[in-house]
Each structure stands twice: as structure tokens, then as C-alpha cells.
Amino acid sequence: MNVFDADSRLAFTSGVLATAVAIFGAIVFATAAVLVPLSALAFLLALAGLALLGCAAWLGYQTYQLASVSYSLDRNAFVIRWGRLREVVPMGEVQRLIAGEDVADELRLLRVPLPGWWFGVGRHPALGKVRFYATGSPDQQIVIVTPECSYVVSPYDDEAFVESFRIRLEMRPTQNVAHARLLPAFANWRIWRDKTALTLLILGIALNLGVFGLSAARFPAAPAQVALHFDANGIADRFGDKSQLFIPPLLGFITLSVSAALGLMLYVKGEALAAFMMWGGSAAIQALFLVAALTLGFSLPS
């Protein structure tokens, strides 16, 4: 089996820098959120910091993948190694090779605009679905065409790669190989493909963030003592410190965390319906906490 490495140094370096910038941005936003008075602005700054931290984690993982990129081929299969991912393409399905620059104008790929970051799923009017596994620009890319999907690669020694590939195609395969896309274990979790599960979890998180945001927005206008309960005549009969505005979102966060963990345990055991009920109930509770936060927030003087 011949192995051809890709030159991923530029892509790896740009990924490291982008990850560092995202982490620095997350620290800046988090620091600003702590320093400014508690308000809607502080909440938005904290939210931006969390978003950048998530972005940094994603960039870091993709950069880790770029540390090991190679392409292997023999008479039976062409194997793409992209970090922990393996894509096995049967040689019997390969129709032809095309220079990347010949089809670059019509190839469409939504990608992170970093040097060398040519990976993801794109489209071409004639070729259909195209998977990118390249670290070089279009003039360094080679398109491997199969009936179901095409693959864009960028071996460092592209001339030797093309010659070796054509020799293997002329030799024809000695055995049938099934196409396979081998992903890291976490990427194969069923929950990533379950729209109901993801919708319920995202809804619960969004509602809880809404409760936090509303409480933070109304905090500056709150007097030192706020009404926490009203009698049958609508008269406040119990008061508390204005920090009590954050009790609904905190209780909601605890409820969300517990139900998410228990629901995941049920889901892993195959009890999907029970997990859905758990997550749906949690989302409903978040909605009730949102109503409580609205009641507290809008009973305050404007």
C-alpha cells in the first residue's frame, strides 16, 4: 500500500492561532462580564464568552485532526486518514481523477476561511456531493470521482499520487471492498442524529438562558427589596433582597442539569421515550420559571 502525506503545516498553524484567538476572546468577554455592573450587558458579554469558548473547543479539535492527514491506496481501496477519521473508498467505484483547478469555479463549500482549511461537504453541479479532505488550495487539489460522491484531496507529491492512482486503476481490484466512513466513537452517538432529542435539549437550554437574561436585564431597575409573593387581593405580602430575582434561573439550571443527565442515562439504555418525557418536562419547567421571572421582573418600577 502506498501512503502519501498531505502538507498540513500551514493549516495546523492557522488552526492553533485561531484557537488561541478564540480563547483570548472568551477570557476578555468573561472578564468584562465580571467587571461591568450586573445587567443585560453583563449577560450578553458572558454569553459571548461562552460562545467563543465553544468555538475554541471546536477549532482545537479540528486543529488536532489536521496534525495527521494522509492518503493510502492499493489495488482494492483508497483510504483517507484525517486525524481519527477514516474514509475507505473502493477502487472499483472510482471513475476518474480531475485536477481541482479544472472544477474549482463551480465547486461550492461552506468552510472556515482559514489557510489550508479545505474540509467539509460541498456540492458541484455535475459531480453532486463532494467531500473535501484537503489542506492545499484548489490548484493543488485532486478530485476523485465516484458515482455516489467525489473526494477532494491534496497530497504533497501530487504527480506521484496521480501516477500511482492511475496504475492501480489499470490493474483493477482483486477483491470487493465496501465503502466505509469510520468516525471517532463520540461522533457515532445516536443522539446526534435524533432531531427530537436535540430539539428538546436545545429548547430547555434556550429557555433557561432566557430566564437568566431577563433576570439580569431587570436587575438594575430593581429596588433593594422586591415583592416575592402577592395575596388574593394582589397586595405584596412577602419581600426579599433583589438578588432573589436570580432564584428562578438558578433553580431552572439545576433542574435542567439533573434532567439532562438522567435523560441521557435513559437514552443510552434505549429508553428514548422516557428520555423525551424527561427533557420535555424540563423544558416545561423552564417555561414556568420564565413566567416567574417575568412576574418578578415586570412588577418592578421601570
Secondary structure, DSSP 8 states (H G I E B T S, - for coil): -EEEEB--HHHHHHHHHHHHHHHHHHHHHHHHHHHS-SSHHHHHHHHHHHHHHHHHHHHHHHHHHHTSEEEEE-SSEEEEEETTEEEEEEGGG--EEEEHHHHTTT-B-----STT-EEEEEEETTTEEEEEEESS-GGG-EEEE-SS-EEEE-BSSHHHHHHHHHHHHHH--SS----EEE--GGGG-GGGG-HHHHHHHHHHHHHHHHHHHHHHHHGGG--SEEEEEE-TTS-EEEEEEGGGGGHHHHHHHHHHHHHHHHHHHHHHTT-HHHHHHHHHHHHHHHHHHHHHHHHHHTTS--
